[in-house]
Amino acid sequence: MRKRILSLILAVIFVFGSIVAEPGFARAAARMTDDQWKQSLTGSAGVLEGKSVIISIFISDKNTSWSAKAKKKANRKVKAAGTYIKSQAKKYGKQAELITDIYKYEDICYSYETKMKLTDSDRSQNNLYVKVSRFIDKKIDLTAIREKYDTDSIGFLLHINKSGVSSTLVHYVEDGSENFYECSSLFSKYEGQAEGASTYAHEILHLFGARDLYEKCLTDRITSSFVKYVERKFPNDIMYSTYTMSGKQLLYRIKNDI
């Protein structure tokens, strides 16, 4: 039973992409035309198999900004998340390479300033998404990035240097051409404490279709009984909890399972 349940969860992450896609929706590994890519039913991040580029956008708002030291800490967590996902994929016979290091790959790091006072509310995050989507269209040469890294899989991390609840906006099939850019808003702190690498990995996995397993969601077909089952059988699953079994969250290490 354990193998069957885990296979079901990983099928969503490593095969089908960002949302309940039928078999015909799984797309080719790379080299779509721009128009084909923008019309892809699985969104910008697509399928977590092969190479994916994770672009970091550091957001400065009305009352926060990013120092060089703070950026290095965030990058270290993103790198840890990428390494973790790669190692977990291997356990399921999959190859997943995430391009994450902003100091090694300078074309995946950007800064964006807004006069908004950002919060983790839906309204604030939706407004930010609209603004950042315009910024991506104007300032980031995604065609060049796709060609350079030979991939059609691009996810975006919106780094916000304050306390809040991190979240991810993904593309659903029924969205059509809207919400194509799949973005995770990563707050540097939660309830005043620095976020750990496991939260970064949790949100990045959302970009590729992983569901939250800690609460029911009829849209994603996560029932209360299934949540209870996960709690009993897989309490260390990263989509159920980003904390260790002893209740800690480590800054740069991840001890959860997929």
Sequence and secondary structure as in RCSB ss.txt:
>XXXX:A:sequence
MRKRILSLILAVIFVFGSIVAEPGFARAAARMTDDQWKQSLTGSAGVLEGKSVIISIFISDKNTSWSAKAKKKAN
RKVKAAGTYIKSQAKKYGKQAELITDIYKYEDICYSYETKMKLTDSDRSQNNLYVKVSRFIDKKIDLTAIREKYD
TDSIGFLLHINKSGVSSTLVHYVEDGSENFYECSSLFSKYEGQAEGASTYAHEILHLFGARDLYEKCLTDRITSS
FVKYVERKFPNDIMYSTYTMSGKQLLYRIKNDI
>XXXX:A:secstr
 HHHHHHHHHHIIIIITTS   GGG   SS   HHHHHT TTTTT  SSEEEEEEEEEEE SS    HHHHHHHH
HHHHHHHHHHHHHHHHTT  EEEE  TTT GGGEEEEE SS   SSHHHHHHHHHHHHHHHHHH  HHHHHHHHT
 S EEEEEEEEEE   EEE   GGGTTTT S EEEEEEEETTEE  HHHHHHHHHHHTT    SS BTTTTB HH
HHHHHHHH TTBTTT SS TTS   SS    B 
